[in-house]
């Protein structure tokens, strides 16, 4: 019994994470989470491109010249 308690004490956060993942898969909420992640990635990409516009232009020109 002590081994089981030690197992739960050592891996409680991983077990909670697994249970949350199973709940998301069973309810289909993972689709919403994926959409939110894609939207956040698009927002970050737009911000990055806006801030580093000149550097990106130079890198694209170098890439096109190599081709």
Buried (B, 14 or more C-beta within 10 A) or exposed (E): EEEEEEEEEEEEEEEEEEEEEEEBEEEEEEEEEEEEEEEEEEEEEEEEEEEEEEEEEEEEEEEEEEE
